[in-house]
């Protein structure tokens, strides 16, 4: 399934509020082997092929940025736990500075390495702040593999943009 890359330009903020420790362990899978990195896929509009692993999430990566929902601009950290084939499991951490709310939940789904489209659905709360619901993410990883942006799937929410650390 190919999706157009419609992303909102967003201000990236320092996530100093994420000094929080929850005591929840982060489980990860081994990183890709050199053989995995050798696989090539075609890129957009006749550009030369790029290595498949440059386009995908990898275990232990951390992506930071922001998203828009009714509470306003909210800091986001996406911590990749495992990647197996095209299945991604991650932790969605958020901090809403004006209210001081912090939350964390498991999120997961599939990615299409050719189109770089990623659809992640919420799973289970780890830290559940009062009056918050889990949201999903529907977006595209940039051709350089350093930005993941798109829209939050909950009605009333808007765009998100995160960059790989």
C-alpha positions, 0 to 999 in steps of 0.5 A: 500500500503506497501512501503520499508523504503529506507531512506538516512542518513542525518545530522540534523541541528539546525533550528535557522533560524526558528525564523521567525514569519509570523503571520499565525495562526495554527489551530489544532484538539484535541489530541487523547483520551485514547481510541484511544491510546489503539488500537494496530497494528502489527509491522514488522517481528514478533515484538510485537504489538505497540500502533497505536497512537505511529505511527501516526502524532498528531495535534500540533506536530512539526518535524524538519530536512532537505531535498535535492533539486536542491538548496541544503540541505534545513532546513525543519519544518513540523507542523502538524495542524490536523489529522482526521482518516488517513488524515493529514494536515500540514504546510511545512516550509523551510529555505535555509540558503545560499540564505536566502529563507524562504517559507511556504505552506499547505501540506496534504494527507493520512497515512497508520497506518499499514505500517506507509507509508505517502504520502503528496501533496502540496496544497496552498502557505502561504509564496511564495519565488521567484523561489521556487515550492511546493514539496510533501513528500513520506515516512515512520514513524519509528517504534518508531514514532520519525522519518519520512523519505523518498523522496521528490516527485519533480523530481530532488529532493532527500531524506528528514528526520525529527524528532519529537520534 
